[in-house]
């Protein structure tokens, strides 16, 4: 009996060792497989396109009431574009001040996050055609009579979101000797909070965002000035992926032709703001 138990115990030990060895081997294989997946080469081989977005910019991109899901105009546009291309979308939330460096380091494939088509960005990245019109506007509390343009901001407290074209415009108009009291915040929501709480006199922001806030509560916000020049919005892609930008442009054209782009705009703005000037 003792001999039998010794043999059985030895057999069991050998079986466990073999299983452990096999498991280790399987783990290495899975790891190698995951590494191959992580270093997947072309966007063409991907089933899911990663989209970087700053989801603190309603109604373009923001977080739903569940506190997790990214929703908004740009999110719907992203899903429609890549559905047209036979791809799925995964949203990668990222702060605006790091959104372009994240694209460059390949944390995601594209940036769809209200990116204005500036000459600098068009030089550095493969920017798509514009898919929505936009302008800069000054938003104040209703009844504000002493702010009517950028030229009337002297001595006023003005806020924007850091790293935006509104931030660039404020830096441009202030120069070295301005008496404008200027502050910038990580999110546009923080900027609007400053205005709501009376700690700012005006917000310089995209008109698409201003209209959203005014529609939510017209008793708190009013547009007192808007830029003459349009500031169209496009999709930002790495220069090396120009072929992806070309395919995205085709998808944008298809969405315009089918009326889908207009439908998405009506959903979020109650009007079609996608006709680029």
N, C-alpha and C positions, 0 to 999 in steps of 0.2 A: 504494500500500500504506500509506504514511504517513497519507494522508488517511483511509483506511478505519479505521485504528486509532484515529485521533483521534475520528472519528464514533462508533465503537464505545465508546471510553472515555467520551465525553460521554454517550452513551445509558445506559451502565451507571451513571454517576454520578447521572444524573437518576432512574433507577429506584431506586437506593439511597436517594436523598433522599426520594422519594415513599413508599417503604416506611417510612422513619424517621418521616416525618410522620404516616403512618397509624398506626404503632405508638404514637406519642405521643398521638394522638387516642384510640386504643383504651384506653390507660392511664388517661386522664382519665375516660373513660366508666366503666371498671371501678372507678375510685376513687369516682366519684359513686355507683355502684351499691353499693359497700361501705359508704359513708357512710349511704346509705338503709337498708341492712341493720342497721348498728350502731345507728341511731336508730329502729329498729322500735318502733312505738308500743305497742300493747296486747299483753299476754301471750297474748291469744286468737289473735294472728297468728303466734305463735312455734311452731315445731315442737319446739324444744328449750327446756326450762325450766332456768335456771341455779340451782343449789342451793348456797348458802354453808354450809360446815361446818368445824368445827375437828376435823380427823381425827387427833387425839391423845387420844381419849377412849374406849378400848376398854371393852366390846364395842359401844358405840353407834356410833362412827365412828373408824376407825383405818386405818393403811396396811398393805396386804398384804405378804407376804414379798418381793415383787418391788420394794418400795420406792417404788412409784408409784401403784398402784391403791387407791382408797379403798373399804373394805368395812365391814360392820357392820350392826347392827340398823337404825339410822336410814337407812343407805344403801338397804337393801332396802325399807324403808317408803317412802322417797322414790320409788324406781322403781315400786313397786306403785301408789302414789297417782296418779302422773302417767300411768302406763299405763292406768289406769282412765279417765283424762281424755283419752286419745288422744295423749299427749305423750311425748317422750323426755326424758331427764335428763342434764345435764352437771354434775359435781361441781366446785365451786370451793373448794379448800382455803384456809382463812384462820385466823389466830390468833384465839383467843377474845376477846382484849381489843379487837379491831377489827371484830368480826363484825357488830355492829349499825350502826356507821358505814358499813360496806361495803354493807349493805342500803339505808341511806338515800341513799347516793351511786349506787345502782343498778348496783353491780358484779354483782349477781345478783338473782333475782326473789323468792326465799324463803330463810329460814334454817331448816334442819332439822338441829339439832345439840344435842339434849337441852336444849331451852329450857324452863325452868320457867315456869308460868303465874302470874307475880306480878302484883299489882294495878298496879304501875308499868308493866310491859310491856303489860298489857291496855289501859291508858290511852293509851299512846304508839303502839302498833302494832295491826294487825288480827291478833290471835292466834286460831288455830283452836281447836276443842274439843280436849281432851286425848286422846291416843291411847295413853298408857301411864301406869301408876301409878309413883310414886317416893317415896322418903323420904330424909332425911339420916341417915347412920349414922357412928358412930365405929369405926374399924378400928385394932386394935393387933396386936402380936405375940401368938401364943397363950400363955396362962399369965399374962398381965398381970392382976394382981388389984387394983391400986390405981387403975385407971381404969374406972369403971362408968357414968359419965354426964358431961354437960357440966359439972356442978357439981364434979367431981373432977379437973378439968384444972389446978388451981392448981399452979404450979411445973413443969408439964410442957411438953414441946416438941411443938407441934401444927402440922401443915402442911395446906394446901389448895391448890386452883388459884385463881389470881387472877381476880377478876371474877365468880365463881360465887355461888350462893346460900349455899354453905358458907362462902365468904369473908365474905359479908354477916352470917351467923350468928355467926361468930367475932368480928367487929368489934362486933356487938351485945352479946355476953356479956362481952367484955373490959372495956368501959367505959374509964375513964381511969386506974384504979389497979390493974389486973389484974397478977398476977405470972406469967401464962401467957407462955411463950416462943413467939411465933407467927411463922411464916414462910409465904409464899405463893409459888407457882411458876407459870411460864407454862403448864405442862401437868400433867395429873393423873398422868402417868407419872413425872415428876420427883418429885412428892410421894410416890408409893409407893416410889420408889428411896430416898428419905430414910429411910422406915420400915424398908425391907429392910436398909439399911446401918447401922442403929442410930443414925442422926442425928436421928431423931424418935421420939416416944413414941406418937403417934396421928395418923391421917389422918381429917379430916372430909370426907365425900364422899357422892355419891348411892349409894343401895343397889344400883342396877343395875350400877354399876361395881364396887362392893365384891364383889358375888356373882361377878362374872367373875374377879377376882383370886383369890378364895378357891377357886373351882372349879379354877383353874390350879394352885394350890399351897396346900392347906389347912394345910400345916406352917408357913407364914410369916404367915398373916393370920387374924384373927378379929374378928367384929362383937361389940362389947361394949355398944353402946347404939344405939337407933334412935328417931327422932322419932315422936311420937304422930300428928302431922298428916301427911297425904299431901301430896306436892309434885308434882302431875301435870305432865306434859310435853306441849307443843303445838308448833305450827309458827308461825313469826313471818313476817309479811307486812306490807308498807307499808300505812298507813291508806288511801291513795288506791286500793289494789287490794283493797278489801273484797269485790268480786265474785269475785276469785280465791280469797279465804279461804272464801267461801260454797261454791264448787265443790270446794275441797279437803275441806271438811266432808262434802259429799255422797259424795266418794270414800272417806273414812274410814269412813263408815256402810256403804258397799258392801263394803269389805274386812272389816269385822266380820261382816256378814251372810253373806258367802261362806266365812268361816273362814280367810281368807288372813292376816289380822292375827295370829291365834293361831298359825298355821303358822310365821310369821316369828319370833315370840317363842320357840316351841319350838326352833327352829333355833339360836338364840343363847343361850338361858337354860335350856333343858331344861324349861321350864314356861311357862304363859301368864301374863305379867305385865301384859297389856294391859287387863284389866278394871279400869277406873278406879273408885276408891272415891268 
